[in-house]
Amino acid sequence: MVPTGSWLLLQRWWITAPLAAGVVVWWWLFLVLVPRAYQHDQSEV
């Protein structure tokens, strides 16, 4: 939603691309890495 809004308002790819990359990194961090680390910690107990 943020990258789409940025593109619709500003129409500048050099602003939209970093915003989109930030969203992808955020999703990857909290939807892939954190659950994997949590599962790894739970399996050690």
Phi and psi in radians as a Rosetta constraint file:
Dihedral C 1 N 2 CA 2 C 2 CIRCULARHARMONIC -1.132 0.35
Dihedral N 2 CA 2 C 2 N 3 CIRCULARHARMONIC -0.842 0.35
Dihedral C 2 N 3 CA 3 C 3 CIRCULARHARMONIC -1.089 0.35
Dihedral N 3 CA 3 C 3 N 4 CIRCULARHARMONIC -0.668 0.35
Dihedral C 3 N 4 CA 4 C 4 CIRCULARHARMONIC -1.119 0.35
Dihedral N 4 CA 4 C 4 N 5 CIRCULARHARMONIC -0.784 0.35
Dihedral C 4 N 5 CA 5 C 5 CIRCULARHARMONIC -1.095 0.35
Dihedral N 5 CA 5 C 5 N 6 CIRCULARHARMONIC -0.700 0.35
Dihedral C 5 N 6 CA 6 C 6 CIRCULARHARMONIC -1.079 0.35
Dihedral N 6 CA 6 C 6 N 7 CIRCULARHARMONIC -0.768 0.35
Dihedral C 6 N 7 CA 7 C 7 CIRCULARHARMONIC -1.165 0.35
Dihedral N 7 CA 7 C 7 N 8 CIRCULARHARMONIC -0.740 0.35
Dihedral C 7 N 8 CA 8 C 8 CIRCULARHARMONIC -1.167 0.35
Dihedral N 8 CA 8 C 8 N 9 CIRCULARHARMONIC -0.626 0.35
Dihedral C 8 N 9 CA 9 C 9 CIRCULARHARMONIC -1.433 0.35
Dihedral N 9 CA 9 C 9 N 10 CIRCULARHARMONIC -0.754 0.35
Dihedral C 9 N 10 CA 10 C 10 CIRCULARHARMONIC -1.821 0.35
Dihedral N 10 CA 10 C 10 N 11 CIRCULARHARMONIC -0.547 0.35
Dihedral C 10 N 11 CA 11 C 11 CIRCULARHARMONIC 0.923 0.35
Dihedral N 11 CA 11 C 11 N 12 CIRCULARHARMONIC 0.802 0.35
Dihedral C 11 N 12 CA 12 C 12 CIRCULARHARMONIC -2.197 0.35
Dihedral N 12 CA 12 C 12 N 13 CIRCULARHARMONIC 2.008 0.35
Dihedral C 12 N 13 CA 13 C 13 CIRCULARHARMONIC -1.187 0.35
Dihedral N 13 CA 13 C 13 N 14 CIRCULARHARMONIC -0.503 0.35
Dihedral C 13 N 14 CA 14 C 14 CIRCULARHARMONIC -1.290 0.35
Dihedral N 14 CA 14 C 14 N 15 CIRCULARHARMONIC -0.225 0.35
Dihedral C 14 N 15 CA 15 C 15 CIRCULARHARMONIC -1.678 0.35
Dihedral N 15 CA 15 C 15 N 16 CIRCULARHARMONIC -0.711 0.35
Dihedral C 15 N 16 CA 16 C 16 CIRCULARHARMONIC -1.208 0.35
Dihedral N 16 CA 16 C 16 N 17 CIRCULARHARMONIC -0.703 0.35
Dihedral C 16 N 17 CA 17 C 17 CIRCULARHARMONIC -1.056 0.35
Dihedral N 17 CA 17 C 17 N 18 CIRCULARHARMONIC -0.834 0.35
Dihedral C 17 N 18 CA 18 C 18 CIRCULARHARMONIC -1.132 0.35
Dihedral N 18 CA 18 C 18 N 19 CIRCULARHARMONIC -0.602 0.35
Dihedral C 18 N 19 CA 19 C 19 CIRCULARHARMONIC -1.123 0.35
Dihedral N 19 CA 19 C 19 N 20 CIRCULARHARMONIC -0.764 0.35
Dihedral C 19 N 20 CA 20 C 20 CIRCULARHARMONIC -1.114 0.35
Dihedral N 20 CA 20 C 20 N 21 CIRCULARHARMONIC -0.729 0.35
Dihedral C 20 N 21 CA 21 C 21 CIRCULARHARMONIC -1.099 0.35
Dihedral N 21 CA 21 C 21 N 22 CIRCULARHARMONIC -0.691 0.35
Dihedral C 21 N 22 CA 22 C 22 CIRCULARHARMONIC -1.087 0.35
Dihedral N 22 CA 22 C 22 N 23 CIRCULARHARMONIC -0.702 0.35
Dihedral C 22 N 23 CA 23 C 23 CIRCULARHARMONIC -1.146 0.35
Dihedral N 23 CA 23 C 23 N 24 CIRCULARHARMONIC -0.751 0.35
Dihedral C 23 N 24 CA 24 C 24 CIRCULARHARMONIC -1.103 0.35
Dihedral N 24 CA 24 C 24 N 25 CIRCULARHARMONIC -0.760 0.35
Dihedral C 24 N 25 CA 25 C 25 CIRCULARHARMONIC -1.106 0.35
Dihedral N 25 CA 25 C 25 N 26 CIRCULARHARMONIC -0.746 0.35
Dihedral C 25 N 26 CA 26 C 26 CIRCULARHARMONIC -1.054 0.35
Dihedral N 26 CA 26 C 26 N 27 CIRCULARHARMONIC -0.816 0.35
Dihedral C 26 N 27 CA 27 C 27 CIRCULARHARMONIC -1.077 0.35
Dihedral N 27 CA 27 C 27 N 28 CIRCULARHARMONIC -0.781 0.35
Dihedral C 27 N 28 CA 28 C 28 CIRCULARHARMONIC -1.081 0.35
Dihedral N 28 CA 28 C 28 N 29 CIRCULARHARMONIC -0.720 0.35
Dihedral C 28 N 29 CA 29 C 29 CIRCULARHARMONIC -1.091 0.35
Dihedral N 29 CA 29 C 29 N 30 CIRCULARHARMONIC -0.891 0.35
Dihedral C 29 N 30 CA 30 C 30 CIRCULARHARMONIC -1.598 0.35
Dihedral N 30 CA 30 C 30 N 31 CIRCULARHARMONIC -0.259 0.35
Dihedral C 30 N 31 CA 31 C 31 CIRCULARHARMONIC -1.820 0.35
Dihedral N 31 CA 31 C 31 N 32 CIRCULARHARMONIC -0.257 0.35
Dihedral C 31 N 32 CA 32 C 32 CIRCULARHARMONIC -2.080 0.35
Dihedral N 32 CA 32 C 32 N 33 CIRCULARHARMONIC -1.034 0.35
Dihedral C 32 N 33 CA 33 C 33 CIRCULARHARMONIC -1.209 0.35
Dihedral N 33 CA 33 C 33 N 34 CIRCULARHARMONIC -0.817 0.35
Dihedral C 33 N 34 CA 34 C 34 CIRCULARHARMONIC -1.128 0.35
Dihedral N 34 CA 34 C 34 N 35 CIRCULARHARMONIC -0.829 0.35
Dihedral C 34 N 35 CA 35 C 35 CIRCULARHARMONIC -1.079 0.35
Dihedral N 35 CA 35 C 35 N 36 CIRCULARHARMONIC -0.650 0.35
Dihedral C 35 N 36 CA 36 C 36 CIRCULARHARMONIC -1.116 0.35
Dihedral N 36 CA 36 C 36 N 37 CIRCULARHARMONIC -0.761 0.35
Dihedral C 36 N 37 CA 37 C 37 CIRCULARHARMONIC -1.145 0.35
Dihedral N 37 CA 37 C 37 N 38 CIRCULARHARMONIC -0.709 0.35
Dihedral C 37 N 38 CA 38 C 38 CIRCULARHARMONIC -1.099 0.35
Dihedral N 38 CA 38 C 38 N 39 CIRCULARHARMONIC -0.787 0.35
Dihedral C 38 N 39 CA 39 C 39 CIRCULARHARMONIC -1.110 0.35
Dihedral N 39 CA 39 C 39 N 40 CIRCULARHARMONIC -0.698 0.35
Dihedral C 39 N 40 CA 40 C 40 CIRCULARHARMONIC -1.095 0.35
Dihedral N 40 CA 40 C 40 N 41 CIRCULARHARMONIC -0.761 0.35
Dihedral C 40 N 41 CA 41 C 41 CIRCULARHARMONIC -1.136 0.35
Dihedral N 41 CA 41 C 41 N 42 CIRCULARHARMONIC -0.651 0.35
Dihedral C 41 N 42 CA 42 C 42 CIRCULARHARMONIC -1.221 0.35
Dihedral N 42 CA 42 C 42 N 43 CIRCULARHARMONIC -0.557 0.35
Dihedral C 42 N 43 CA 43 C 43 CIRCULARHARMONIC -1.308 0.35
Dihedral N 43 CA 43 C 43 N 44 CIRCULARHARMONIC -0.356 0.35
Dihedral C 43 N 44 CA 44 C 44 CIRCULARHARMONIC -1.394 0.35
Dihedral N 44 CA 44 C 44 N 45 CIRCULARHARMONIC -0.326 0.35
